[in-house]
Amino acid sequence: MRPPITKVKGISDVRRLPRLGKIRLGVKKTSSSGKSYPAETSYFVVPPEVEAIYGPQPTVLDVRFPVDDMDIIFPQAYERWGSNHIIQCQGDGEVAWERGEGDSWIERACPCELLDKKKCSFRARLMVMLWKVSLAGVYQIDTGSKTSAFAIQSGIDYIINLIGRAAMIPCLLIREETIISYEGKAMKHYTMKLHLAQDEIKAVETFRNDPLRITYSVAEPEVTDPTHDPEGPVIPAGVTDEEKEALATEAEAPATGPEASVSAPDEPNGAEGGLTITDTQALELEALIDDNKLSMRAVLGSLVVADLADIPADQFEAAKDKIKGIIAARNGKDDLGF
């Protein structure tokens, strides 16, 4: 007798959380000449159901990651889009695939000269559950900020190192004002950062002893041309780089004073204009991290720097104490506060 067929392998065994919507990091404005341009906000631009819980301009969101796989929850790439708003090239910093004739794709080196010509740009897409809003799926947050990418991936790595997983651990996603160096100027930028939820720190041991069995995947992020997002910021082709910079910073004078020289720039190249720790001090911290088998990337994220050499000179002792606190928390001897 023929057995009943009720499932198809590769289809019936797939479980996938849907994408519920997008959260944005800016709004679209119009210049006096009638051109649209993107303006960064200091808060998350949220859909109505999120606003109902957090208000119209939240700077902190309660999030959880549905899975640990960084390729799923935080995919990143260099991308070049065509005038038809179809992706033309996508690369990982070593190898890229460029659209050829028909449906063909051609392998090439990445990055190439088009990155410097601003024809190509970095894009990252964060997929999170807003568990106080809905457990029915995930929300997507797109960013082109390398500073935010460094902070978020470092935060995820740190949580995995501390607890053993990041999936379903309560976290806080925060917009935080940072002073970056852009073409020799100090400018305000509102980066994203990821922390463990403060009231969950004492529950680290509980999470460690509570293995989670993941039986589902996550909807793939919507990959769209950032210059043609009908609901979010738009960067029109007719606006020059100089005009975009002027428009995006209108009504905001460049930051001045000592704080402008101590924050990490958007692309890590040292603390421009500020005194940083000595090579000997950097080696001391590196040895402390290596001896305790800590993830360098996770530690850098907790210190909010891209490299140990970027730590301001007057924060050396504080940085060393922070690393010792991480070691103690990992060994279960102390609570981690950050």
C-alpha positions, 0 to 999 in steps of 0.5 A: 500500500502506498504511504500518504505523502504530506510533506516535501523536503526543502519546502515543508521543513522550512520555518521562517519569521516574516519581515514586519516592517522597516525602522529608519534612521533619517527622514526626507527633506526638501531644499529651497531649490526643491531637491530632496535630500536625506537628513539624519535624525537623533532617534529611530523613525518607527512605524505606527505600531512601534510608535504606539509603544515607544512614542514618536521619537524613541532613542532606545528600542528593546530588541532580541535576535531570533538567531545567532547567524550574523549572515542572517541577522546583520548581512553587509556588502559593498553595493552599486546600483544602476539608474534602473534601481537594479543592483549592478554589483555586490562585493565583500571587500575581496571579491565582487560579482558584477552584473554582465549581459543577460543573467550572467555575473562576472567576478571581479576584485573588491573594492574597486575605483568606483568606491572612491568615486562614490558610485559604490557604498557600504550597506548593512541590514539589521534584522531584530525582533521588537518583542515588546511590540510583536513576536510575529516577525522581525523589523529591518534597519538599514545603515551605511555607517561603518561606525554603527556596523562596528558597534553592533557586530562587536556587541553581538560577538561580546554577548555570544562570548559572554553567554554562549548565544545572542539568540533571544537575549534581551538587548537595548538598541540605542541611538547615541550622539558621536563626534566623527571626523569627516574630511577634516571636520568634526561632525555630529553623527547618531550611531547605533549601539547594542547593549545587554538590557541593564536589568538582565545582567544578573541573569547571565548565568541563567541564560548560560544554563538555558540552551535554546533550540532554534527551529526557524529561519528569518525572512531575507532582508529587503535589498533595495536601492537606498536612493530609491526608497519611497518611504525613507530618505532619498539621495537624488542624483542631481545633488552634489556631495557638497550640497548634501553635506551642507543640507544635512548639517543645516542649523547645526554648527560643527562640533568644537572643543576637546570632545571632537578629538576623542571619539572614533571617526566613521572609518577607523584611522586613529584619533585625529587631533587627540593624544592616544595611549602609547604603543606600550600601553596598547601592547599591555591591553592586547596581552591582557585580552589575548591571555584571557582568550577574549574576542578582540572585536567584542572588547573594542566594541565595549570600549567604543573604539575601532583599535586599541591605539584609538583609546584616548590617553586619559582613558587608559586606566578606565579601559584597563578596568573595563577589560578586567571587568569583562574578564571577571564577569566571564569568570562569574566573579562579578556583574558586568555593568555597561 
